[in-house]
Amino acid sequence: MDQRRIFKIMEIVWLSIAILSVLSAVWSFSKGDVDAGKYPLFVAFCAALLFSLRRYQRKRLEKSMSNSDEQKK
């Protein structure tokens, strides 16, 4: 597997974790358990941050690879 594919898979994983954590927090809040809903929100924030980091890395990698391909021609 090349790095672009791995970065794309990791983006999907972190985005999925963020979405599931938000859903878990909403479910906890709807049950009236505010304290239990705070942890999934923290996890969702961290997952969203890591998603953004992976996305930035993938975009930078794709840009550098396209620049190197243009220089080879």
N, C-alpha and C positions, 0 to 999 in steps of 0.2 A: 504494500500500500504506500502511496506517496503521501507527503505531508499535507497537501491540500485536502485530501480525502479524510485524513485523520482529524484535521482541524474542523472540517465540516461536521463530522460525526460528533466531536466534542461539543460543538456549538449546539447541536440538536439535543445532546444529553443535558447540558446545563440549562437550556431553555425549557426542556421537559421538567426538570427538577424544580425550576422556578414556578412554572405553572401549577404543578401538583402541590407545591408548598403553599401557594396562594389559595388554592382550592381548600386545602386542609385548614388554613387559618380562617377562611370564611365559614367553613363548617363549624369550627370551634366557636367562633364568635356568634354564630346563629344559635348554638346550643346555650349560649350565655356564659361560656367559660372563657373570659377574656385573657386570663393568665396563660392558659394552654394555647391560645392563638398567637401569642407573641413570639414564641419560638419558631413556628413555621414562617412567620413574616421575616424574621432574621435570616433564616435559611434561604428564603426567596430572594432577599436583597443580595446575599452573598452569591447565590447562583446567577442572578442577573448581572452582577459585577463580573463574574468569571465568564459568562456568555459574551459580554462586551469585550473583554480582554481577548478571548479566542477569536472573535470576529475581526477585531483590529489586527491581530497577528496574521490571520488568514488573508485579509485584504492586502496587508503589507507584503506578504510572501508572494501573492499573485502578481502584485505590481512589480516586484523585483524580478520575478521569473519572466514576465512579459518584456521587461527592459533588457534582460540578458538575451532573450530570444531575438529581439530586434537588433542587438549589437552583433549577433552571430551572422545575420544576413548581410 
